[in-house]
Amino acid sequence: MFEVVCEVEPPTRPDLKKVRHQIGVMSPIADAFLIPDNHIGRATVSSVAVANEVQAMGARGIACLNSRDRNLLGFRRDLLTAAAYGVEQFLFVHGDNPTAGARTSQLTVRTMIEEARATSFAGIAPFQVGAATRLRPVPRWKAEADFLFVQVSYDVEELLRWRESVVLDIPVYAGVMVLASAKMAANLGSLPQLTIPEALIEAVARDRDAGVEAACEQVLKIRDSGAFQGVHLIPVSRYREVAARLERGL
């Protein structure tokens, strides 16, 4: 079964109304929800707590945890909290550079996976842990995770070439991000690993809905290719439009 894992924008204030609204709107097209952790270097409500909220609404939550902001004790606290809430799935990432302060540098994604694998609680199922990868060879320790999220790409053919180049026996989810505006394109353009087609940038500058349409078409092309277990869909602020479009197409 092809899965759509929708990313929600985590709250930066002690108010869960907006995230509940995102979950409600996207539930018809989402098989699970990914909750980022201290998104783009800003403090947010705990991804474990939001994943619990997702599950309270009847959906599946995947809590993202970054190695940037954690020492070992803090990470063990997160695992204990997740076990208490019944949150079973994690995506471990390196984390964006913080806007202020410095990394703790005590943990890496690899050590987080190893620690989660070694952690067990009586009567509670083992954690399922995933990692993220760029479009390059996948190291063995990542290939042994429970699932893998692939970086965002605006080129389906590039994604398919990468998928053919690696041998993986775990579910792999391709990254798809809505290009919401020309300003967003300019900001993303500084990332060396991400290439945005000029035609898409020009289309979004003329019509904001062009980014929504392009992302939804990409989801459907990836589904039809049969090369991936699903997509990690990042709708940003356009989640209403994305949900409406994919309800018609999935």
C-alpha positions as CSV (number, residue, x, y, z in Angstrom):
1,M,0.0,0.0,0.0
2,F,1.3,3.4,-0.9
3,E,1.5,5.7,2.1
4,V,1.3,9.5,2.4
5,V,3.1,10.8,5.5
6,C,2.1,14.4,6.0
7,E,4.4,16.8,7.9
8,V,2.6,19.2,10.2
9,E,3.9,22.6,11.2
10,P,4.6,22.3,15.0
11,P,3.4,25.0,17.3
12,T,5.9,27.6,18.6
13,R,3.4,28.7,21.2
14,P,1.6,26.7,24.0
15,D,-1.5,26.3,21.8
16,L,-2.3,23.1,19.9
17,K,-5.4,24.4,18.0
18,K,-3.6,25.0,14.7
19,V,-1.9,21.6,14.7
20,R,-5.2,19.9,15.5
21,H,-6.7,21.8,12.5
22,Q,-3.9,20.6,10.3
23,I,-4.5,17.0,11.4
24,G,-8.2,17.3,10.9
25,V,-7.9,18.8,7.4
26,M,-5.2,16.3,6.1
27,S,-6.6,13.1,7.8
28,P,-8.5,12.1,4.7
29,I,-5.3,11.9,2.6
30,A,-2.7,11.0,5.3
31,D,-1.7,7.6,6.5
32,A,0.5,9.1,9.2
33,F,1.8,12.5,10.4
34,L,5.4,13.5,11.0
35,I,6.0,16.1,13.6
36,P,9.3,18.1,13.2
37,D,11.5,18.8,16.2
38,N,12.5,22.5,16.9
39,H,11.8,23.3,13.3
40,I,14.5,25.4,11.5
41,G,16.2,26.1,14.8
42,R,13.2,27.5,16.7
43,A,11.8,26.1,19.9
44,T,8.5,24.2,19.3
45,V,6.2,22.1,21.4
46,S,7.7,18.6,22.0
47,S,7.3,16.4,18.9
48,V,6.5,13.5,21.3
49,A,3.7,15.5,22.9
50,V,2.3,16.4,19.4
51,A,2.6,12.8,18.2
52,N,0.5,11.8,21.2
53,E,-2.1,14.5,20.2
54,V,-2.1,13.0,16.7
55,Q,-2.8,9.6,18.1
56,A,-5.5,10.9,20.4
57,M,-7.2,12.1,17.2
58,G,-7.1,8.6,15.8
59,A,-4.1,9.0,13.4
60,R,-0.6,7.6,13.5
61,G,2.1,10.0,14.7
62,I,5.9,9.8,14.0
63,A,7.9,12.0,16.3
64,C,11.0,13.5,14.7
65,L,14.0,14.0,17.1
66,N,17.2,15.8,16.1
67,S,20.6,15.1,17.5
68,R,21.5,18.8,17.6
69,D,19.6,19.7,20.7
70,R,20.1,16.6,22.9
71,N,22.4,15.0,25.3
72,L,22.1,11.3,26.3
73,L,20.0,12.0,29.4
74,G,17.6,14.2,27.5
75,F,17.2,11.6,24.8
76,R,16.4,8.9,27.4
77,R,13.8,11.2,28.8
78,D,12.2,11.5,25.4
79,L,12.1,7.7,25.0
80,L,10.6,7.3,28.4
81,T,8.0,10.0,27.6
82,A,7.2,8.3,24.3
83,A,6.7,5.0,26.0
84,A,4.3,6.6,28.5
85,Y,2.3,8.2,25.7
86,G,2.3,5.1,23.5
87,V,4.3,6.8,20.7
88,E,6.2,4.0,18.9
89,Q,7.7,5.6,15.8
90,F,10.6,8.0,15.5
91,L,12.5,9.7,12.7
92,F,16.0,10.7,13.9
93,V,17.7,13.5,12.0
94,H,20.8,15.7,12.4
95,G,18.9,18.9,12.7
96,D,19.1,22.3,11.0
97,N,21.6,24.9,12.2
98,P,20.1,26.7,15.2
99,T,19.3,30.4,14.9
100,A,20.9,31.0,18.3
101,G,23.0,29.0,20.7
102,A,25.1,25.9,19.8
103,R,24.7,22.2,19.3
104,T,25.2,19.9,22.3
105,S,27.2,17.6,19.9
106,Q,26.8,14.6,22.3
107,L,24.6,12.5,20.1
108,T,24.5,11.6,16.5
109,V,21.7,10.0,14.5
110,R,23.6,6.7,14.6
111,T,24.0,6.7,18.4
112,M,20.3,7.7,18.8
113,I,19.3,4.6,16.7
114,E,21.6,2.4,18.8
115,E,20.2,3.8,22.0
116,A,16.6,3.4,21.0
117,R,17.3,-0.2,19.8
118,A,18.8,-0.9,23.2
119,T,15.9,0.6,25.2
120,S,13.0,-1.5,26.2
121,F,10.1,-1.3,28.6
122,A,8.1,-4.2,30.0
123,G,4.9,-4.7,28.2
124,I,5.6,-2.1,25.6
125,A,6.5,-2.8,21.9
126,P,10.0,-1.9,20.7
127,F,10.4,1.5,19.1
128,Q,10.4,1.7,15.3
129,V,13.1,4.1,14.2
130,G,13.9,5.7,10.9
131,A,16.6,7.9,9.4
132,A,16.9,10.4,6.6
133,T,19.2,10.3,3.6
134,R,20.3,12.5,0.7
135,L,20.4,11.2,-2.8
136,R,23.6,9.4,-2.4
137,P,24.8,5.9,-1.3
138,V,23.2,4.8,2.0
139,P,25.5,3.7,4.7
140,R,24.9,0.2,6.2
141,W,23.7,1.5,9.6
142,K,21.0,3.6,7.9
143,A,20.0,0.7,5.7
144,E,19.3,-1.3,8.9
145,A,16.8,1.2,10.2
146,D,13.1,0.4,10.1
147,F,12.4,3.0,7.4
148,L,14.1,5.7,5.5
149,F,13.0,9.2,4.5
150,V,14.7,10.6,1.3
151,Q,15.5,14.3,0.9
152,V,13.1,16.6,-0.9
153,S,13.6,16.6,-4.7
154,Y,11.6,18.4,-7.4
155,D,12.7,15.9,-10.0
156,V,10.9,12.5,-10.1
157,E,13.5,11.1,-12.6
158,E,16.3,12.0,-10.2
159,L,14.4,10.2,-7.4
160,L,13.9,7.1,-9.5
161,R,17.6,7.0,-10.6
162,W,18.6,7.1,-7.0
163,R,16.2,4.4,-6.0
164,E,17.5,2.1,-8.7
165,S,21.1,2.7,-7.5
166,V,20.6,1.5,-3.9
167,V,19.5,-1.9,-2.5
168,L,17.2,-1.4,0.5
169,D,14.9,-3.9,2.2
170,I,13.1,-1.3,4.3
171,P,10.3,1.1,3.4
172,V,11.6,4.2,1.6
173,Y,9.6,7.5,1.5
174,A,10.4,10.1,-1.1
175,G,10.4,13.8,0.0
176,V,7.9,16.1,-1.7
177,M,7.6,19.8,-0.6
178,V,5.1,22.3,-1.8
179,L,6.7,25.4,-3.3
180,A,4.4,28.0,-1.7
181,S,5.9,31.2,-3.1
182,A,8.7,32.8,-5.1
183,K,10.1,34.0,-1.8
184,M,10.3,30.4,-0.5
185,A,12.0,29.4,-3.8
186,A,14.6,32.1,-3.2
187,N,15.2,30.8,0.4
188,L,15.5,27.2,-0.7
189,G,17.8,28.2,-3.5
190,S,20.7,28.6,-1.1
191,L,20.7,24.9,-0.3
192,P,23.3,23.2,-2.4
193,Q,21.6,19.8,-2.4
194,L,18.3,21.1,-3.7
195,T,17.6,22.2,-7.3
196,I,14.3,23.8,-8.2
197,P,13.3,24.0,-11.9
198,E,13.2,27.5,-13.2
199,A,9.9,26.8,-14.9
200,L,8.3,25.9,-11.5
201,I,9.7,29.1,-9.9
202,E,8.3,31.2,-12.7
203,A,4.9,29.4,-12.5
204,V,4.6,29.9,-8.8
205,A,5.5,33.6,-9.2
206,R,2.5,33.9,-11.5
207,D,0.2,31.7,-9.6
208,R,0.6,30.4,-6.0
209,D,-1.5,27.4,-6.7
210,A,1.1,26.2,-9.3
211,G,3.3,24.9,-6.4
212,V,0.4,22.9,-4.9
213,E,-0.5,21.4,-8.3
214,A,3.1,20.5,-9.0
215,A,3.6,18.8,-5.6
216,C,0.4,16.8,-5.9
217,E,1.3,15.7,-9.4
218,Q,4.7,14.6,-8.1
219,V,3.0,12.5,-5.4
220,L,0.9,10.7,-8.0
221,K,3.9,10.1,-10.3
222,I,5.9,8.6,-7.4
223,R,2.9,6.4,-6.5
224,D,2.5,5.2,-10.0
225,S,6.2,4.4,-10.3
226,G,6.0,1.7,-7.7
227,A,9.5,2.5,-6.6
228,F,8.7,3.9,-3.1
229,Q,6.6,2.8,-0.2
230,G,5.2,6.3,0.0
231,V,6.0,10.0,0.2
232,H,7.0,12.3,3.0
233,L,4.8,15.3,2.0
234,I,5.5,18.7,3.3
235,P,2.6,21.0,2.5
236,V,3.8,24.0,4.5
237,S,1.1,26.6,4.8
238,R,-0.9,25.2,1.8
239,Y,-2.2,22.1,3.6
240,R,-5.8,22.9,2.9
241,E,-5.3,23.2,-0.8
242,V,-3.1,20.1,-0.9
243,A,-5.6,18.0,1.0
244,A,-8.4,19.1,-1.3
245,R,-6.4,18.3,-4.5
246,L,-5.2,14.9,-3.3
247,E,-8.6,13.9,-2.1
248,R,-9.6,14.1,-5.8
249,G,-6.5,12.3,-7.1
250,L,-5.6,9.5,-4.6
